């Protein structure tokens, strides 16, 4: 197989030794009474919903909350219907009596959970119904408390712990979602940037793929390279406009379709027509389009055939010179035109090397102004690199890495668009080495 280079705010706290000036009446008047608790200023306010129909029990709970959580704001509902209507308001915790006029037991727990699944729930039970509290926890409540046994700070601690457990569970849930998303994107990226299928003695190939840094979403850029039975090399780079999982999935579909058609020996222009039909079937909005550049290299005859569909032309490196392999064709992207593309051929030098790329590398700006790197700017970067490193063919991946790094330095920040790049060349006597 081919050598492939892939690449809090700070609050004031009174100290024990601090004393008011006895001669200062204002200081004496402002001092707390002996035995009074100091004001609590560093605890965040807590929004609580108390669902309790018994006025006496409600008063006991509210008094205990005033003692345990002085900054808590308590809203009371006397039945479940009233409570459910108030669940739309921001809440940190719900205290739910299991005996209400319009609901009882697990029915009340289930209805609150269905309406507010992300709000911590603590149930209140009578002395003779502790088993119901255990069942409520099994049904989704964070805790249960027995009325008459919530003194000594138990109620406040239970609320704080319930909120803390919920925050931990939510953080774990978010982490799992992020990990699942990362795995999904990794699978899509493998589909967009597969391992080239080229024999080592036919050519060397280096590739780079990087998702855009600005959107934090994988886009639809893709590349591929294969060798067909007659020894010819076939390569493609493409760019589905837009960013996101839908565009990435379409890119994967186009790339895999291209590989199957290329290995089957289908002619480049015919491949393009088939890809357009696949694209039009898969796209989720009618205005979506994709640009592609396909390259077929007859290594025996030293001829390259190019088909472009609204895509920047490849660059050819021969000796110490860099130039476009062919002028831009001006032919339309797939999904926007009449389904016709032309094949153009060019003779290659014995030491040929060709760079295919998507426009993410040339769309970066130069400084803070409107000027972009562009195709000419990229050509200049390639020319500079090979002029400074006569042995660049021994580490072709280093050229791709430096192009991306230099473009980002000129841009002043990471490039926001996806980048897909393929660099392929005639066999090198010294043999490329891993970058």
C-alpha positions, 0 to 999 in steps of 0.5 A: 500500500502507499505511504500515507502521511495523515495526519468568583467574586471575592466577598469581605469576611469579618475577622474574629479580632475586628472590633467596632470603635467604642467611641463611634455611636454609628459603629455601636448601633450597627453591631449585631446583637449578642448571640445573633447569627451573622448575616449570610451574604455568600450563599446564592438565593434558592427558589423553592416550590412547596406543594402542601395543602395543610396550613400547619405543616406548611408553616412548620416547613417555612419556619424551618427553611427560614432557619436553615436557608435564610436566603431561600424564596418559597412559593407555596401551592396548595394542590398539584394543579396549582403546582404544575402551573408554577413549574414553568418558573425558574426553580431550584427544588420542589418540596412535594407532599405525597397527600394532596387533594387532587393527587397522592403518592406516585401519581403526584411524583410522576406528574411533577417529574413529567412536567419538570424532569430537570428540577430536583424533587424532595417528597414529604411523607407522614410518620406512618408512610415512610415506605412511600418516600422510598418508593418516590426516590425509586420513581425519580425523587432526589430524597424524601423527608418525614414530617416532624423529623426535619429539625436540626438543619436536616431540611436545609442539608437535604435541599442543598444535597438534592440540588448538588446531586442534580447538578452533578448528574446533569454535568455527567449527562452533558459530558456523555452527550459531548462524548457521544457527539465527539464519537459521531464526528470522529466516525464522520471524519473517518468517512470524509478522510479515508486512508488512500489506496495507492501502491507504494511504488506508483506514487507517494501521497500525503493528506491532511484534514481539519475541521473548521475551528470557528463553528465547532462543527464538522463540515462537508469537505472530503478527499480520497485517492485510489489506484485502479487495476490499470495502474492509474491513480485517481484522486478527488477533493470536494466541499459540500457548502455549509457546516454540520452533521447533515453536510458531513453526512452528504460529504461521506456519501459523495466520497464513498460513491466516488471511491466505488465508481473510481475503482470500477473504472468509470470515466471521470466525467461520467463519475461527476454526473452520477455524483450529482444525482446522488447529491441531489437525492441526499441534500436536505435543502434545494439550494445546497451545492458542492464543489469537486476536483477530480484528477486521474494520473496515467503514471505510464504516459505521464498525463493528468486528466482533470475535471473541475466542478466549481473548485479551485484548480490543483497546483503542480510542482516540478523541479523548483517551480509551482504553477496551476496544473490547468487554468480554472475551468469555470464549470459549475458546482454539482447541484446547480447546473446542467450536469455537463463537465469536460475532461482536460489533460496535461502532460506531467514532468518526470518529477511531478507532484500535485496539490489538491485542496479545498478553499478553507486554506485560501479563504483565510484573511491577511491581517485585519483587512478584507484581503484573503490569501487566495489561490495566488497566495497559496501558490506563493506559500508553496513556492517559498516552502520548497525553495527553503527545503530542497528535500521537501519530498522526503517529508511531504506532510511537513509541507501541508502542515506548514501551509496550514500554520502559515495561513493561520499566522497570516489570518491572525487566528485559527482558520474557520473553514474546513480544510482537506488537502492531498499532495501526491507525487512521482516515486521519490528515490529516497522515499518519503518518511513519516512526518 
